[in-house]
Amino acid sequence: MSTIYIDKNIDVAVNFDNKILDIMDLNDDILKNIYRARVEKILKNQKSAFVNLGEEYGFLELPGNCELREQDEILVQVKKIKGDDKYVELSAEISLEGEFIIFFPEKKFIKYSKKLNSDPRNKLREFAKKENLRGVLFRSKAELATEEDILEEYKSLQNLSVDIISQRNKRPTPKLIYRKDKLKSFLNACDFENILTNDMEIHKKYKNDFDVKFDDNFRIIYNADILRDYKSLFSKKIELEDGGDIIIEQTEALCSIDVNSSGYKSNLNHEDHIYSINKKAAEEIARQIMLRNISGIIIIDTINMNSKENREKLLADYREYLKRDNVFSKVYGYTALGLIEISRENRGYALIDKLGEQI
C-alpha cells in the first residue's frame, strides 16, 4: 500500500508506491472556485460575457435567450483554466464535488460516470429514486460506497449549496464565495495507507480523518526513489523497464509521444515482442499523461505492428490504463498514418507550468 508524502518546502503532495501514482501542487489555483461576480461587458458577436471576479477576469458563454446585462451581478464558477495566461472560462451552472457524487443544486437530473457499468448504474438509479435525489452525477467511487455514505455526502453538499446560493445577492461584488478544499479531494481520490508530512498545519487539519504522521525533518529530496521519479516528470525522455523509451514533446497545438525499442529485452517472437514493447509503453504513457496533466490532442507514434489483432489489443490497453484517470479522455484509434490519437479534457495547468522542476 502506498504512502502520501506532503512536502511544504516544494508545495507538492505525491502518492508513492515504488513510483509516483498521483501528484498535486499544493499552491491554490482558482479552478472550481465560486464567485459573486459582475458583468463588465456583453460580447454579442461571441455570445459571451466578460466577467469581473475581483482577482481575475473570465468569459461566460451565454445561451441564445439570455437577458443578462452589463453591471448585472451573478454567481459563476470557474470551469476551465487556460495554461497560456488567457482568461478563465466560467459557467453559471454551479456544481459541488464530493467523493462519491457531484451535486448540481439547481438541476433535477441523475447522471453517471462513464466508468460505471450497467449493473452499478441500475443499483444507483434505484437508490436515487428511493431517496428522491436530484441534481446528482454519481462518480465511479459510488459503486463501492454504502448508501448511508452517499446520502450523508448528498445532504452535506446540499446544505453547502444553500449557504452558497444565499449569498447571490449580497455585497460586496465581486467576491470569492467558495473555495474547494483541493488537498482533501486529492486525498479522497487516492488509495493509500498513511500520510507523511513536514507541515504541522496539514497534520492538525487532517489527522482526525486520515493516518497522518508529522516529521519536521522530512524532505522529498532526501528520498532518492521519489526524487528520481519526480524529476522524470519534467524530462522529455522516459526510460522503460527492460529497455526501450518514450519521448514526450509538447507544443501549442498538440502533444506528440514517440515509442522507441532500443535495448528492450524479450524472448517472444518478433510480432509479440513489438506488441510487448508497445503495451509496456502504453502503461507508462497513460501514467505520464495523468501525472503531467497533459490535455488537448495527444498523438502517439508506436512501433509498427503488422498484426491487426495486436493493433486492436493495444487500443484496448490504452483505454484500460486511462480508466484510472479522473479527467475525461477518449482514445479515437489510428490515424491514416498509423498514429494513435487521444484527446483529454483541459483541467487546469500542465504540471510543468505549475511546478517547473523546482528540485
BALOBA-1460 file (C-alpha; in Angstrom, 3 decimals):
// residues 359
<rec num="1" residu="m" x="0.000" y="0.000" z="0.000"/>
<rec num="2" residu="s" x="1.239" y="3.484" z="-0.875"/>
<rec num="3" residu="t" x="2.133" y="6.471" z="1.273"/>
<rec num="4" residu="i" x="1.311" y="10.100" z="0.508"/>
<rec num="5" residu="y" x="4.268" y="12.418" z="1.073"/>
<rec num="6" residu="i" x="3.486" y="16.114" z="1.549"/>
<rec num="7" residu="d" x="6.484" y="18.462" z="1.420"/>
<rec num="8" residu="k" x="5.753" y="22.100" z="2.251"/>
<rec num="9" residu="n" x="9.212" y="23.152" z="1.013"/>
<rec num="10" residu="i" x="8.288" y="22.494" z="-2.612"/>
<rec num="11" residu="d" x="4.462" y="22.643" z="-2.181"/>
<rec num="12" residu="v" x="3.949" y="19.128" z="-3.504"/>
<rec num="13" residu="a" x="1.960" y="16.066" z="-2.419"/>
<rec num="14" residu="v" x="2.819" y="12.726" z="-4.025"/>
<rec num="15" residu="n" x="1.187" y="9.326" z="-3.669"/>
<rec num="16" residu="f" x="4.131" y="6.921" z="-3.891"/>
<rec num="17" residu="d" x="4.476" y="3.142" z="-4.046"/>
<rec num="18" residu="n" x="7.747" y="2.316" z="-5.841"/>
<rec num="19" residu="k" x="6.709" y="5.008" z="-8.309"/>
<rec num="20" residu="i" x="4.557" y="8.140" z="-8.207"/>
<rec num="21" residu="l" x="0.893" y="7.216" z="-8.600"/>
<rec num="22" residu="d" x="-0.626" y="10.685" z="-8.102"/>
<rec num="23" residu="i" x="0.752" y="14.178" z="-7.657"/>
<rec num="24" residu="m" x="-0.709" y="17.505" z="-6.546"/>
<rec num="25" residu="d" x="0.519" y="21.079" z="-6.489"/>
<rec num="26" residu="l" x="-0.363" y="22.489" z="-3.059"/>
<rec num="27" residu="n" x="-0.480" y="26.061" z="-4.339"/>
<rec num="28" residu="d" x="-4.108" y="27.018" z="-4.783"/>
<rec num="29" residu="d" x="-5.445" y="27.712" z="-8.243"/>
<rec num="30" residu="i" x="-8.944" y="29.053" z="-8.828"/>
<rec num="31" residu="l" x="-10.418" y="26.050" z="-10.645"/>
<rec num="32" residu="k" x="-13.891" y="25.234" z="-9.206"/>
<rec num="33" residu="n" x="-13.977" y="28.473" z="-7.197"/>
<rec num="34" residu="i" x="-17.410" y="30.129" z="-6.978"/>
<rec num="35" residu="y" x="-17.726" y="33.924" z="-7.154"/>
<rec num="36" residu="r" x="-20.332" y="36.588" z="-6.816"/>
<rec num="37" residu="a" x="-19.258" y="38.436" z="-9.965"/>
<rec num="38" residu="r" x="-20.072" y="41.485" z="-12.048"/>
<rec num="39" residu="v" x="-20.746" y="41.519" z="-15.789"/>
<rec num="40" residu="e" x="-18.403" y="44.106" z="-17.311"/>
<rec num="41" residu="k" x="-19.285" y="43.720" z="-20.981"/>
<rec num="42" residu="i" x="-21.663" y="41.734" z="-23.189"/>
<rec num="43" residu="l" x="-19.871" y="40.452" z="-26.297"/>
<rec num="44" residu="k" x="-22.799" y="39.884" z="-28.654"/>
<rec num="45" residu="n" x="-20.724" y="38.653" z="-31.583"/>
<rec num="46" residu="q" x="-19.122" y="35.977" z="-29.396"/>
<rec num="47" residu="k" x="-22.331" y="35.238" z="-27.476"/>
<rec num="48" residu="s" x="-20.462" y="35.633" z="-24.201"/>
<rec num="49" residu="a" x="-19.967" y="37.998" z="-21.279"/>
<rec num="50" residu="f" x="-16.723" y="39.446" z="-19.895"/>
<rec num="51" residu="v" x="-16.985" y="38.984" z="-16.132"/>
<rec num="52" residu="n" x="-15.090" y="40.552" z="-13.209"/>
<rec num="53" residu="l" x="-14.252" y="38.053" z="-10.439"/>
<rec num="54" residu="g" x="-12.211" y="40.517" z="-8.395"/>
<rec num="55" residu="e" x="-8.851" y="38.728" z="-8.543"/>
<rec num="56" residu="e" x="-9.343" y="37.563" z="-12.117"/>
<rec num="57" residu="y" x="-11.477" y="38.073" z="-15.221"/>
<rec num="58" residu="g" x="-13.271" y="35.418" z="-17.207"/>
<rec num="59" residu="f" x="-15.600" y="34.660" z="-20.100"/>
<rec num="60" residu="l" x="-19.103" y="33.302" z="-19.600"/>
<rec num="61" residu="e" x="-20.773" y="31.678" z="-22.599"/>
<rec num="62" residu="l" x="-24.362" y="32.879" z="-22.998"/>
<rec num="63" residu="p" x="-27.403" y="30.938" z="-24.243"/>
<rec num="64" residu="g" x="-29.395" y="32.408" z="-27.100"/>
<rec num="65" residu="n" x="-32.271" y="33.619" z="-24.897"/>
<rec num="66" residu="c" x="-30.066" y="35.166" z="-22.186"/>
<rec num="67" residu="e" x="-31.209" y="38.550" z="-20.832"/>
<rec num="68" residu="l" x="-28.008" y="39.322" z="-18.934"/>
<rec num="69" residu="r" x="-26.978" y="42.988" z="-18.961"/>
<rec num="70" residu="e" x="-23.788" y="44.876" z="-18.215"/>
<rec num="71" residu="q" x="-23.252" y="45.555" z="-14.473"/>
<rec num="72" residu="d" x="-25.543" y="42.653" z="-13.502"/>
<rec num="73" residu="e" x="-24.301" y="40.654" z="-10.509"/>
<rec num="74" residu="i" x="-24.279" y="36.880" z="-10.947"/>
<rec num="75" residu="l" x="-22.999" y="33.685" z="-9.371"/>
<rec num="76" residu="v" x="-20.387" y="31.905" z="-11.507"/>
<rec num="77" residu="q" x="-17.949" y="29.018" z="-11.158"/>
<rec num="78" residu="v" x="-14.522" y="28.627" z="-12.775"/>
<rec num="79" residu="k" x="-14.777" y="25.626" z="-15.102"/>
<rec num="80" residu="k" x="-11.554" y="25.816" z="-17.093"/>
<rec num="81" residu="i" x="-8.162" y="27.472" z="-16.665"/>
<rec num="82" residu="k" x="-6.093" y="28.234" z="-19.714"/>
<rec num="83" residu="g" x="-2.405" y="27.441" z="-19.432"/>
<rec num="84" residu="d" x="-1.357" y="30.364" z="-21.637"/>
<rec num="85" residu="d" x="-2.457" y="33.337" z="-19.499"/>
<rec num="86" residu="k" x="-5.789" y="33.668" z="-21.278"/>
<rec num="87" residu="y" x="-8.920" y="34.461" z="-19.315"/>
<rec num="88" residu="v" x="-10.588" y="31.634" z="-17.423"/>
<rec num="89" residu="e" x="-13.800" y="30.034" z="-18.659"/>
<rec num="90" residu="l" x="-16.841" y="30.371" z="-16.412"/>
<rec num="91" residu="s" x="-20.197" y="28.672" z="-16.001"/>
<rec num="92" residu="a" x="-23.429" y="29.814" z="-14.393"/>
<rec num="93" residu="e" x="-24.127" y="26.139" z="-13.622"/>
<rec num="94" residu="i" x="-22.847" y="25.584" z="-10.086"/>
<rec num="95" residu="s" x="-21.564" y="22.153" z="-9.056"/>
<rec num="96" residu="l" x="-20.021" y="20.840" z="-5.828"/>
<rec num="97" residu="e" x="-17.743" y="17.808" z="-5.881"/>
<rec num="98" residu="g" x="-17.774" y="15.110" z="-3.228"/>
<rec num="99" residu="e" x="-16.017" y="11.771" z="-3.019"/>
<rec num="100" residu="f" x="-18.996" y="9.800" z="-4.411"/>
<rec num="101" residu="i" x="-21.133" y="12.373" z="-6.198"/>
<rec num="102" residu="i" x="-21.060" y="15.744" z="-7.916"/>
<rec num="103" residu="f" x="-24.032" y="17.825" z="-6.796"/>
<rec num="104" residu="f" x="-25.776" y="20.355" z="-9.076"/>
<rec num="105" residu="p" x="-28.061" y="22.344" z="-6.734"/>
<rec num="106" residu="e" x="-30.172" y="23.940" z="-9.475"/>
<rec num="107" residu="k" x="-30.679" y="20.791" z="-11.559"/>
<rec num="108" residu="k" x="-33.001" y="17.766" z="-11.271"/>
<rec num="109" residu="f" x="-31.171" y="15.161" z="-13.355"/>
<rec num="110" residu="i" x="-29.486" y="11.928" z="-12.273"/>
<rec num="111" residu="k" x="-26.321" y="11.132" z="-14.246"/>
<rec num="112" residu="y" x="-23.486" y="8.628" z="-14.001"/>
<rec num="113" residu="s" x="-19.757" y="8.499" z="-14.569"/>
<rec num="114" residu="k" x="-18.849" y="6.944" z="-17.920"/>
<rec num="115" residu="k" x="-16.719" y="4.487" z="-15.921"/>
<rec num="116" residu="l" x="-19.793" y="2.923" z="-14.270"/>
<rec num="117" residu="n" x="-21.186" y="-0.190" z="-15.954"/>
<rec num="118" residu="s" x="-24.889" y="-1.031" z="-16.286"/>
<rec num="119" residu="d" x="-25.205" y="-3.065" z="-13.049"/>
<rec num="120" residu="p" x="-23.952" y="-0.359" z="-10.661"/>
<rec num="121" residu="r" x="-25.875" y="2.256" z="-12.660"/>
<rec num="122" residu="n" x="-29.133" y="0.351" z="-12.167"/>
<rec num="123" residu="k" x="-28.424" y="-0.052" z="-8.464"/>
<rec num="124" residu="l" x="-27.648" y="3.661" z="-8.056"/>
<rec num="125" residu="r" x="-30.709" y="4.609" z="-10.123"/>
<rec num="126" residu="e" x="-32.975" y="2.680" z="-7.741"/>
<rec num="127" residu="f" x="-31.236" y="4.241" z="-4.740"/>
<rec num="128" residu="a" x="-31.642" y="7.777" z="-6.158"/>
<rec num="129" residu="k" x="-35.333" y="7.126" z="-6.828"/>
<rec num="130" residu="k" x="-35.886" y="5.730" z="-3.320"/>
<rec num="131" residu="e" x="-34.195" y="8.699" z="-1.634"/>
<rec num="132" residu="n" x="-35.622" y="11.284" z="-4.068"/>
<rec num="133" residu="l" x="-32.175" y="12.591" z="-5.030"/>
<rec num="134" residu="r" x="-31.927" y="15.448" z="-7.532"/>
<rec num="135" residu="g" x="-29.054" y="17.100" z="-9.385"/>
<rec num="136" residu="v" x="-26.617" y="14.232" z="-8.881"/>
<rec num="137" residu="l" x="-23.823" y="12.815" z="-11.009"/>
<rec num="138" residu="f" x="-22.603" y="9.564" z="-9.471"/>
<rec num="139" residu="r" x="-18.819" y="9.223" z="-9.573"/>
<rec num="140" residu="s" x="-17.064" y="5.897" z="-10.171"/>
<rec num="141" residu="k" x="-16.290" y="5.514" z="-6.447"/>
<rec num="142" residu="a" x="-20.040" y="5.463" z="-5.717"/>
<rec num="143" residu="e" x="-20.061" y="1.854" z="-6.887"/>
<rec num="144" residu="l" x="-18.181" y="0.770" z="-3.746"/>
<rec num="145" residu="a" x="-19.780" y="3.215" z="-1.310"/>
<rec num="146" residu="t" x="-22.612" y="2.405" z="1.094"/>
<rec num="147" residu="e" x="-25.986" y="4.078" z="0.622"/>
<rec num="148" residu="e" x="-25.522" y="5.737" z="4.017"/>
<rec num="149" residu="d" x="-22.220" y="7.318" z="2.960"/>
<rec num="150" residu="i" x="-23.665" y="8.602" z="-0.312"/>
<rec num="151" residu="l" x="-26.746" y="10.011" z="1.393"/>
<rec num="152" residu="e" x="-24.627" y="11.710" z="4.066"/>
<rec num="153" residu="e" x="-22.481" y="13.335" z="1.387"/>
<rec num="154" residu="y" x="-25.571" y="14.386" z="-0.603"/>
<rec num="155" residu="k" x="-27.058" y="16.158" z="2.423"/>
<rec num="156" residu="s" x="-23.742" y="17.811" z="3.267"/>
<rec num="157" residu="l" x="-23.346" y="19.191" z="-0.283"/>
<rec num="158" residu="q" x="-26.995" y="20.218" z="-0.320"/>
<rec num="159" residu="n" x="-26.515" y="22.262" z="2.880"/>
<rec num="160" residu="l" x="-23.336" y="23.815" z="1.482"/>
<rec num="161" residu="s" x="-25.169" y="24.806" z="-1.706"/>
<rec num="162" residu="v" x="-27.906" y="26.549" z="0.279"/>
<rec num="163" residu="d" x="-25.281" y="28.684" z="2.005"/>
<rec num="164" residu="i" x="-23.544" y="29.500" z="-1.300"/>
<rec num="165" residu="i" x="-26.712" y="30.405" z="-3.212"/>
<rec num="166" residu="s" x="-27.974" y="32.547" z="-0.305"/>
<rec num="167" residu="q" x="-25.018" y="34.865" z="-0.941"/>
<rec num="168" residu="r" x="-26.002" y="35.519" z="-4.548"/>
<rec num="169" residu="n" x="-27.477" y="38.998" z="-3.900"/>
<rec num="170" residu="k" x="-25.291" y="40.195" z="-1.014"/>
<rec num="171" residu="r" x="-22.453" y="42.725" z="-1.055"/>
<rec num="172" residu="p" x="-19.662" y="43.434" z="-1.911"/>
<rec num="173" residu="t" x="-19.333" y="42.369" z="-5.527"/>
<rec num="174" residu="p" x="-17.131" y="40.858" z="-6.858"/>
<rec num="175" residu="k" x="-16.255" y="38.415" z="-4.059"/>
<rec num="176" residu="l" x="-14.987" y="34.848" z="-3.685"/>
<rec num="177" residu="i" x="-17.821" y="32.778" z="-2.157"/>
<rec num="178" residu="y" x="-16.440" y="29.241" z="-2.134"/>
<rec num="179" residu="r" x="-13.005" y="27.662" z="-2.482"/>
<rec num="180" residu="k" x="-12.783" y="23.888" z="-2.770"/>
<rec num="181" residu="d" x="-10.525" y="22.017" z="-0.329"/>
<rec num="182" residu="k" x="-8.381" y="20.600" z="-3.117"/>
<rec num="183" residu="l" x="-5.996" y="18.681" z="-0.856"/>
<rec num="184" residu="k" x="-8.845" y="16.825" z="0.832"/>
<rec num="185" residu="s" x="-10.324" y="15.997" z="-2.575"/>
<rec num="186" residu="f" x="-6.907" y="14.701" z="-3.650"/>
<rec num="187" residu="l" x="-6.651" y="12.537" z="-0.524"/>
<rec num="188" residu="n" x="-10.184" y="11.172" z="-1.007"/>
<rec num="189" residu="a" x="-9.401" y="10.253" z="-4.594"/>
<rec num="190" residu="c" x="-6.214" y="8.327" z="-3.726"/>
<rec num="191" residu="d" x="-5.786" y="4.820" z="-2.315"/>
<rec num="192" residu="f" x="-3.089" y="4.912" z="0.364"/>
<rec num="193" residu="e" x="-2.174" y="3.657" z="3.814"/>
<rec num="194" residu="n" x="-0.856" y="6.761" z="5.550"/>
<rec num="195" residu="i" x="0.460" y="10.303" z="5.107"/>
<rec num="196" residu="l" x="3.891" y="11.692" z="5.991"/>
<rec num="197" residu="t" x="4.277" y="15.482" z="6.080"/>
<rec num="198" residu="n" x="6.597" y="18.193" z="7.352"/>
<rec num="199" residu="d" x="3.698" y="20.667" z="7.527"/>
<rec num="200" residu="m" x="2.233" y="20.967" z="11.026"/>
<rec num="201" residu="e" x="-0.870" y="22.792" z="9.767"/>
<rec num="202" residu="i" x="-1.719" y="19.912" z="7.434"/>
<rec num="203" residu="h" x="-1.091" y="17.430" z="10.257"/>
<rec num="204" residu="k" x="-3.503" y="19.273" z="12.538"/>
<rec num="205" residu="k" x="-6.152" y="19.746" z="9.871"/>
<rec num="206" residu="y" x="-6.329" y="16.151" z="8.598"/>
<rec num="207" residu="k" x="-5.186" y="13.950" z="11.493"/>
<rec num="208" residu="n" x="-8.774" y="13.125" z="12.517"/>
<rec num="209" residu="d" x="-9.713" y="11.956" z="9.015"/>
<rec num="210" residu="f" x="-6.508" y="10.181" z="7.955"/>
<rec num="211" residu="d" x="-3.469" y="8.438" z="9.430"/>
<rec num="212" residu="v" x="-1.086" y="11.438" z="9.311"/>
<rec num="213" residu="k" x="2.472" y="11.336" z="10.628"/>
<rec num="214" residu="f" x="4.478" y="14.535" z="11.182"/>
<rec num="215" residu="d" x="8.237" y="14.690" z="10.636"/>
<rec num="216" residu="d" x="9.787" y="18.147" z="10.550"/>
<rec num="217" residu="n" x="12.967" y="16.733" z="9.000"/>
<rec num="218" residu="f" x="11.255" y="15.035" z="6.050"/>
<rec num="219" residu="r" x="12.172" y="16.270" z="2.556"/>
<rec num="220" residu="i" x="11.376" y="14.707" z="-0.810"/>
<rec num="221" residu="i" x="14.960" y="15.456" z="-1.872"/>
<rec num="222" residu="y" x="16.182" y="13.081" z="0.859"/>
<rec num="223" residu="n" x="14.278" y="10.135" z="-0.671"/>
<rec num="224" residu="a" x="16.230" y="9.041" z="-3.756"/>
<rec num="225" residu="d" x="13.404" y="6.901" z="-5.205"/>
<rec num="226" residu="i" x="10.776" y="9.650" z="-5.001"/>
<rec num="227" residu="l" x="13.231" y="12.278" z="-6.213"/>
<rec num="228" residu="r" x="14.224" y="10.228" z="-9.259"/>
<rec num="229" residu="d" x="10.626" y="9.644" z="-10.312"/>
<rec num="230" residu="y" x="9.643" y="13.251" z="-9.576"/>
<rec num="231" residu="k" x="12.416" y="14.582" z="-11.822"/>
<rec num="232" residu="s" x="11.356" y="12.206" z="-14.598"/>
<rec num="233" residu="l" x="8.005" y="14.015" z="-14.825"/>
<rec num="234" residu="f" x="9.802" y="17.036" z="-16.279"/>
<rec num="235" residu="s" x="12.013" y="15.101" z="-18.678"/>
<rec num="236" residu="k" x="11.306" y="14.601" z="-22.390"/>
<rec num="237" residu="k" x="12.802" y="11.100" z="-22.354"/>
<rec num="238" residu="i" x="11.426" y="8.345" z="-20.105"/>
<rec num="239" residu="e" x="13.279" y="5.036" z="-19.852"/>
<rec num="240" residu="l" x="11.082" y="1.915" z="-19.766"/>
<rec num="241" residu="e" x="11.698" y="-1.164" z="-17.664"/>
<rec num="242" residu="d" x="13.554" y="-3.887" z="-19.615"/>
<rec num="243" residu="g" x="14.701" y="-1.291" z="-22.152"/>
<rec num="244" residu="g" x="13.033" y="0.975" z="-24.660"/>
<rec num="245" residu="d" x="11.954" y="4.551" z="-24.044"/>
<rec num="246" residu="i" x="9.321" y="7.158" z="-24.815"/>
<rec num="247" residu="i" x="9.913" y="10.761" z="-25.929"/>
<rec num="248" residu="i" x="7.308" y="13.381" z="-24.962"/>
<rec num="249" residu="e" x="7.183" y="16.660" z="-26.929"/>
<rec num="250" residu="q" x="4.639" y="19.360" z="-26.049"/>
<rec num="251" residu="t" x="3.720" y="22.132" z="-28.486"/>
<rec num="252" residu="e" x="0.904" y="24.677" z="-28.529"/>
<rec num="253" residu="a" x="-1.081" y="22.559" z="-30.979"/>
<rec num="254" residu="l" x="-0.669" y="19.076" z="-29.501"/>
<rec num="255" residu="c" x="1.454" y="16.639" z="-27.526"/>
<rec num="256" residu="s" x="3.440" y="14.089" z="-29.552"/>
<rec num="257" residu="i" x="4.838" y="10.926" z="-27.983"/>
<rec num="258" residu="d" x="7.293" y="8.541" z="-29.677"/>
<rec num="259" residu="v" x="7.882" y="4.948" z="-28.604"/>
<rec num="260" residu="n" x="11.359" y="3.504" z="-29.215"/>
<rec num="261" residu="s" x="12.513" y="-0.084" z="-28.812"/>
<rec num="262" residu="s" x="16.299" y="0.227" z="-28.363"/>
<rec num="263" residu="g" x="17.641" y="-2.106" z="-25.691"/>
<rec num="264" residu="y" x="14.302" y="-3.797" z="-24.962"/>
<rec num="265" residu="k" x="14.765" y="-7.441" z="-23.929"/>
<rec num="266" residu="s" x="12.235" y="-10.198" z="-24.640"/>
<rec num="267" residu="n" x="12.122" y="-13.895" z="-25.542"/>
<rec num="268" residu="l" x="8.966" y="-13.506" z="-27.654"/>
<rec num="269" residu="n" x="8.697" y="-13.793" z="-31.450"/>
<rec num="270" residu="h" x="9.133" y="-10.543" z="-33.380"/>
<rec num="271" residu="e" x="5.454" y="-9.515" z="-33.631"/>
<rec num="272" residu="d" x="4.682" y="-10.337" z="-29.998"/>
<rec num="273" residu="h" x="7.953" y="-8.691" z="-28.993"/>
<rec num="274" residu="i" x="6.860" y="-5.419" z="-30.625"/>
<rec num="275" residu="y" x="3.416" y="-5.629" z="-29.025"/>
<rec num="276" residu="s" x="5.076" y="-6.230" z="-25.643"/>
<rec num="277" residu="i" x="7.113" y="-3.012" z="-26.003"/>
<rec num="278" residu="n" x="4.060" y="-1.021" z="-27.125"/>
<rec num="279" residu="k" x="1.974" y="-2.361" z="-24.233"/>
<rec num="280" residu="k" x="4.648" y="-1.508" z="-21.665"/>
<rec num="281" residu="a" x="4.946" y="1.948" z="-23.223"/>
<rec num="282" residu="a" x="1.150" y="2.411" z="-23.162"/>
<rec num="283" residu="e" x="1.042" y="1.857" z="-19.409"/>
<rec num="284" residu="e" x="3.790" y="4.421" z="-18.829"/>
<rec num="285" residu="i" x="2.339" y="6.908" z="-21.317"/>
<rec num="286" residu="a" x="-1.063" y="6.789" z="-19.576"/>
<rec num="287" residu="r" x="0.689" y="7.428" z="-16.236"/>
<rec num="288" residu="q" x="2.652" y="10.342" z="-17.679"/>
<rec num="289" residu="i" x="-0.469" y="11.879" z="-19.262"/>
<rec num="290" residu="m" x="-2.285" y="11.837" z="-15.931"/>
<rec num="291" residu="l" x="0.619" y="12.985" z="-13.757"/>
<rec num="292" residu="r" x="1.730" y="15.732" z="-16.140"/>
<rec num="293" residu="n" x="-1.904" y="16.767" z="-16.714"/>
<rec num="294" residu="i" x="-1.438" y="16.760" z="-20.486"/>
<rec num="295" residu="s" x="-4.586" y="17.931" z="-22.237"/>
<rec num="296" residu="g" x="-5.891" y="18.513" z="-25.746"/>
<rec num="297" residu="i" x="-4.768" y="16.392" z="-28.691"/>
<rec num="298" residu="i" x="-2.227" y="13.638" z="-27.987"/>
<rec num="299" residu="i" x="-0.598" y="11.778" z="-30.883"/>
<rec num="300" residu="i" x="1.381" y="8.588" z="-30.173"/>
<rec num="301" residu="d" x="3.837" y="7.108" z="-32.668"/>
<rec num="302" residu="t" x="4.047" y="3.459" z="-31.639"/>
<rec num="303" residu="i" x="6.360" y="0.813" z="-33.050"/>
<rec num="304" residu="n" x="4.677" y="-0.504" z="-36.178"/>
<rec num="305" residu="m" x="2.804" y="-3.804" z="-35.864"/>
<rec num="306" residu="n" x="1.559" y="-5.912" z="-38.771"/>
<rec num="307" residu="s" x="-0.940" y="-7.898" z="-36.706"/>
<rec num="308" residu="k" x="-4.409" y="-6.329" z="-36.780"/>
<rec num="309" residu="e" x="-5.258" y="-8.247" z="-33.601"/>
<rec num="310" residu="n" x="-2.299" y="-6.733" z="-31.753"/>
<rec num="311" residu="r" x="-3.143" y="-3.256" z="-33.050"/>
<rec num="312" residu="e" x="-6.674" y="-3.563" z="-31.641"/>
<rec num="313" residu="k" x="-5.356" y="-5.030" z="-28.389"/>
<rec num="314" residu="l" x="-3.088" y="-2.006" z="-27.991"/>
<rec num="315" residu="l" x="-6.023" y="0.408" z="-28.334"/>
<rec num="316" residu="a" x="-7.848" y="-1.607" z="-25.652"/>
<rec num="317" residu="d" x="-4.735" y="-1.337" z="-23.463"/>
<rec num="318" residu="y" x="-4.750" y="2.462" z="-23.705"/>
<rec num="319" residu="r" x="-8.456" y="2.614" z="-22.854"/>
<rec num="320" residu="e" x="-7.917" y="0.337" z="-19.862"/>
<rec num="321" residu="y" x="-4.940" y="2.281" z="-18.484"/>
<rec num="322" residu="l" x="-6.755" y="5.612" z="-18.872"/>
<rec num="323" residu="k" x="-9.777" y="4.367" z="-16.920"/>
<rec num="324" residu="r" x="-7.948" y="5.381" z="-13.768"/>
<rec num="325" residu="d" x="-7.923" y="8.996" z="-14.961"/>
<rec num="326" residu="n" x="-10.299" y="11.369" z="-13.166"/>
<rec num="327" residu="v" x="-10.253" y="13.616" z="-16.238"/>
<rec num="328" residu="f" x="-12.298" y="12.575" z="-19.276"/>
<rec num="329" residu="s" x="-10.220" y="11.278" z="-22.178"/>
<rec num="330" residu="k" x="-11.027" y="9.435" z="-25.396"/>
<rec num="331" residu="v" x="-8.943" y="7.027" z="-27.469"/>
<rec num="332" residu="y" x="-10.067" y="7.600" z="-31.067"/>
<rec num="333" residu="g" x="-7.960" y="4.928" z="-32.735"/>
<rec num="334" residu="y" x="-5.389" y="5.046" z="-35.535"/>
<rec num="335" residu="t" x="-4.932" y="7.916" z="-37.965"/>
<rec num="336" residu="a" x="-4.311" y="7.374" z="-41.680"/>
<rec num="337" residu="l" x="-0.591" y="7.400" z="-40.876"/>
<rec num="338" residu="g" x="-0.958" y="4.697" z="-38.222"/>
<rec num="339" residu="l" x="-0.598" y="7.026" z="-35.210"/>
<rec num="340" residu="i" x="-2.793" y="6.625" z="-32.133"/>
<rec num="341" residu="e" x="-4.952" y="9.691" z="-31.455"/>
<rec num="342" residu="i" x="-6.192" y="10.553" z="-27.966"/>
<rec num="343" residu="s" x="-7.959" y="13.643" z="-26.657"/>
<rec num="344" residu="r" x="-8.057" y="14.692" z="-22.999"/>
<rec num="345" residu="e" x="-10.194" y="17.358" z="-21.392"/>
<rec num="346" residu="n" x="-8.495" y="20.529" z="-20.171"/>
<rec num="347" residu="r" x="-8.431" y="20.628" z="-16.359"/>
<rec num="348" residu="g" x="-6.104" y="23.454" z="-15.415"/>
<rec num="349" residu="y" x="-2.389" y="23.925" z="-15.895"/>
<rec num="350" residu="a" x="0.012" y="21.241" z="-17.057"/>
<rec num="351" residu="l" x="2.323" y="20.066" z="-14.273"/>
<rec num="352" residu="i" x="5.384" y="21.778" z="-15.694"/>
<rec num="353" residu="d" x="3.514" y="25.105" z="-15.944"/>
<rec num="354" residu="k" x="2.524" y="24.884" z="-12.271"/>
<rec num="355" residu="l" x="5.596" y="23.411" z="-10.623"/>
<rec num="356" residu="g" x="8.518" y="23.535" z="-13.017"/>
<rec num="357" residu="e" x="11.187" y="21.101" z="-11.886"/>
<rec num="358" residu="q" x="11.970" y="23.012" z="-8.637"/>
<rec num="359" residu="i" x="14.475" y="20.481" z="-7.315"/>
